[in-house]
Amino acid sequence: MESFVWEWGSMLLRWLHIVAAMAWIGSSFFFMHLDASLKRTPEIPAGEGAAAWQVHGGGFYEMRKYFVAPGHLSPDLTWHKWQAYTTWLSGFVLLAWIYYAQSRLYLVDPAVMDLPAPVAAALGIGALALGWLVYDRICRSRLGESETGLAAVGLLAITLSAFGFSQVFSGRGALIHTGALMATWMAGNVFFIIIPNQRKVVAALLKGERPDPSLGRQAKQRSAQNNYLTLPVVLMMIANHYPLLFDSKAAIPLIVALVTASGAVIRFFYNVRHADHARSPWWAWAVASAGLATAFVLALVGSAGGRSVLGLPPQAEGPPAVTLASATPPDHIVELVAGRCAMCHAAEPIWDGIGVAPKGVRLDTAEAIGRQAEAIRLQVVLTHNMPPNNVTGMTDEERGVLAAWLKGTAR
C-alpha cells in the first residue's frame, strides 16, 4: 500500500506543480508584454504613467500603469503572488518526495559520490538556501545596477552551480537541482523583494504620501530577472525525462549555460517585439538556435553511444533501430534483463518503494522485452540511464550483450 501512496502522491504533486507554474508563467509573460506595449496617454501626465489597449474574448480592455503612484487606490487590488508561492512550495515537496525520499534511485550515483540519503538531501537543501543568499547579494551590489553585468554574473553563477551539483549528484539530480536553484531565485524575488516593496508602496499611498520610486525600480529589476529565467527553468524541470541531456556529467555545466543563454535570448526577442514590432531582433533566433545546437552536439559527444553518431570512437556501440516483429529475445537476454531490470519493470515489482512498473514499462516476459527493444537501446545501450544509478550493477559486458542482440535483430 505504501508504494501506491508514493506513486499517487507523486502524480498529484506534479499536477499541482504544473498548474501553478502555468499560472505563474502566464501572468509573468502577460505583464512583461503589457509593460512593453505601454504608450503615452494624455490623461496621465508625462513621465508619470502610460496605457495600453487590448482586445480579447470579444471585449476591449484599457490598462493603465502608474510609474510611481496613482492619485487614488482602489480597495479591490489584485496581488499576483500565490502562483509563485504555490509553484515553489509544490516543487520543493516534489523534489523531496522523489529525489530525497528515493535518493538511491534518482539522486545518488555511487560512481560520482556515494552519499547517505540524509547527507544528499542536506546538500541539496543547503545549496538552494546558499544560492539564494549569494544571488540576492549580487543583485543588491553595484553589479545589479547594470542589466548586462547582472545577466553575465548570473549566467556564470548558474554554470558554476551546475558544475558543483554534477560533482556530487547523478546527472539527473544535478540538472533538477540547477533548475530548482533558479526557481528559488525567482520565488525569492517575489517573496522577499517584489511583494514587500509593493506593500510599502500601498502603505505610503494609504497615508497620502508619495512612495519611494526606488522600490518600484528594484521590484521591476527582479521581475525582469524572473522573466529571463523562465524558459531555462522549464527545460531543467523536464530534463529528467531525457537521458541524452544528462548522460554526460562532464558536459552538464556547458549544456546548462547554453540552454540558459538561449532561453534568455528568446525572451529578449519577445520583450523587444512587444514594445515595437518594427525593430524585432530576428537575429535572436539564430543565436538561440546556435546555442541549442551546440548543446545538442555536447550531449551527443558526452553520451555513452552518441559519439558514433558523430563519427567519433564510440564509448558503447549503438545498433540501428529495430523492428518490433524481429526483436523477440533469446533466453540469455531474458535472463539478463530479468536479473538487472525486472525487479522494477514487472507486473508486481519487488524493489522496495516501487508499487507499479515505472512509466508502465514491463520487462518480465520475452514478449514484453521485445516490445521495449527501442527503449532498451536508448536507456541501456546508447545511454546508461538504466538501471538508475546502476543500482543492480549491470556491467559493460552485459550492455555489450544487449547491444549485440539489438544489432542482430535490426532490419
Secondary structure in CASP SS format (residue, H / E / C, confidence):
PFRMAT SS
TARGET T0000
AUTHOR 0000-0000-0000
METHOD secondary structure of the structure
MODEL  1
M C 1.00
E H 1.00
S H 1.00
F H 1.00
V H 1.00
W H 1.00
E H 1.00
W H 1.00
G H 1.00
S H 1.00
M H 1.00
L H 1.00
L H 1.00
R H 1.00
W H 1.00
L H 1.00
H H 1.00
I H 1.00
V H 1.00
A H 1.00
A H 1.00
M H 1.00
A H 1.00
W H 1.00
I H 1.00
G H 1.00
S H 1.00
S H 1.00
F H 1.00
F H 1.00
F H 1.00
M H 1.00
H H 1.00
L H 1.00
D H 1.00
A H 1.00
S H 1.00
L C 1.00
K E 1.00
R C 1.00
T C 1.00
P C 1.00
E C 1.00
I C 1.00
P C 1.00
A C 1.00
G C 1.00
E C 1.00
G E 1.00
A E 1.00
A E 1.00
A E 1.00
W E 1.00
Q E 1.00
V E 1.00
H E 1.00
G C 1.00
G C 1.00
G E 1.00
F E 1.00
Y E 1.00
E E 1.00
M E 1.00
R E 1.00
K E 1.00
Y E 1.00
F C 1.00
V C 1.00
A C 1.00
P C 1.00
G C 1.00
H C 1.00
L C 1.00
S C 1.00
P C 1.00
D C 1.00
L C 1.00
T C 1.00
W C 1.00
H C 1.00
K C 1.00
W H 1.00
Q H 1.00
A H 1.00
Y H 1.00
T H 1.00
T H 1.00
W H 1.00
L H 1.00
S H 1.00
G H 1.00
F H 1.00
V H 1.00
L H 1.00
L H 1.00
A H 1.00
W H 1.00
I H 1.00
Y H 1.00
Y H 1.00
A C 1.00
Q C 1.00
S H 1.00
R H 1.00
L H 1.00
Y H 1.00
L C 1.00
V C 1.00
D C 1.00
P C 1.00
A C 1.00
V C 1.00
M C 1.00
D C 1.00
L C 1.00
P C 1.00
A H 1.00
P H 1.00
V H 1.00
A H 1.00
A H 1.00
A H 1.00
L H 1.00
G H 1.00
I H 1.00
G H 1.00
A H 1.00
L H 1.00
A H 1.00
L H 1.00
G H 1.00
W H 1.00
L H 1.00
V H 1.00
Y H 1.00
D H 1.00
R H 1.00
I H 1.00
C H 1.00
R H 1.00
S C 1.00
R H 1.00
L H 1.00
G H 1.00
E H 1.00
S C 1.00
E H 1.00
T H 1.00
G H 1.00
L H 1.00
A H 1.00
A H 1.00
V H 1.00
G H 1.00
L H 1.00
L H 1.00
A H 1.00
I H 1.00
T H 1.00
L H 1.00
S H 1.00
A H 1.00
F H 1.00
G H 1.00
F H 1.00
S H 1.00
Q H 1.00
V H 1.00
F C 1.00
S C 1.00
G H 1.00
R H 1.00
G H 1.00
A H 1.00
L H 1.00
I H 1.00
H H 1.00
T H 1.00
G H 1.00
A H 1.00
L H 1.00
M H 1.00
A H 1.00
T H 1.00
W H 1.00
M H 1.00
A H 1.00
G H 1.00
N H 1.00
V H 1.00
F H 1.00
F H 1.00
I H 1.00
I H 1.00
I H 1.00
P H 1.00
N H 1.00
Q H 1.00
R H 1.00
K H 1.00
V H 1.00
V H 1.00
A H 1.00
A H 1.00
L H 1.00
L H 1.00
K C 1.00
G C 1.00
E C 1.00
R C 1.00
P C 1.00
D C 1.00
P H 1.00
S H 1.00
L H 1.00
G H 1.00
R H 1.00
Q H 1.00
A H 1.00
K H 1.00
Q H 1.00
R H 1.00
S H 1.00
A H 1.00
Q H 1.00
N H 1.00
N H 1.00
Y H 1.00
L H 1.00
T H 1.00
L H 1.00
P H 1.00
V H 1.00
V H 1.00
L H 1.00
M H 1.00
M H 1.00
I H 1.00
A H 1.00
N H 1.00
H H 1.00
Y C 1.00
P H 1.00
L H 1.00
L H 1.00
F H 1.00
D C 1.00
S C 1.00
K H 1.00
A H 1.00
A H 1.00
I H 1.00
P H 1.00
L H 1.00
I H 1.00
V H 1.00
A H 1.00
L H 1.00
V H 1.00
T H 1.00
A H 1.00
S H 1.00
G H 1.00
A H 1.00
V H 1.00
I H 1.00
R H 1.00
F H 1.00
F H 1.00
Y H 1.00
N H 1.00
V H 1.00
R H 1.00
H H 1.00
A H 1.00
D C 1.00
H H 1.00
A H 1.00
R H 1.00
S C 1.00
P C 1.00
W C 1.00
W H 1.00
A H 1.00
W H 1.00
A H 1.00
V H 1.00
A H 1.00
S H 1.00
A H 1.00
G H 1.00
L H 1.00
A H 1.00
T H 1.00
A H 1.00
F H 1.00
V H 1.00
L H 1.00
A H 1.00
L H 1.00
V H 1.00
G H 1.00
S C 1.00
A C 1.00
G C 1.00
G H 1.00
R H 1.00
S H 1.00
V H 1.00
L H 1.00
G C 1.00
L C 1.00
P C 1.00
P C 1.00
Q C 1.00
A C 1.00
E C 1.00
G C 1.00
P C 1.00
P C 1.00
A C 1.00
V E 1.00
T C 1.00
L H 1.00
A H 1.00
S H 1.00
A C 1.00
T C 1.00
P C 1.00
P C 1.00
D H 1.00
H H 1.00
I H 1.00
V H 1.00
E H 1.00
L H 1.00
V H 1.00
A H 1.00
G H 1.00
R H 1.00
C C 1.00
A C 1.00
M C 1.00
C C 1.00
H C 1.00
A C 1.00
A C 1.00
E C 1.00
P C 1.00
I C 1.00
W C 1.00
D C 1.00
G C 1.00
I C 1.00
G C 1.00
V C 1.00
A C 1.00
P H 1.00
K H 1.00
G H 1.00
V C 1.00
R C 1.00
L C 1.00
D C 1.00
T C 1.00
A H 1.00
E H 1.00
A H 1.00
I H 1.00
G H 1.00
R H 1.00
Q C 1.00
A H 1.00
E H 1.00
A H 1.00
I H 1.00
R H 1.00
L H 1.00
Q H 1.00
V H 1.00
V H 1.00
L H 1.00
T C 1.00
H C 1.00
N C 1.00
M C 1.00
P C 1.00
P H 1.00
N H 1.00
N H 1.00
V C 1.00
T C 1.00
G C 1.00
M C 1.00
T C 1.00
D H 1.00
E H 1.00
E H 1.00
R H 1.00
G H 1.00
V H 1.00
L H 1.00
A H 1.00
A H 1.00
W H 1.00
L H 1.00
K H 1.00
G H 1.00
T H 1.00
A E 1.00
R C 1.00
END
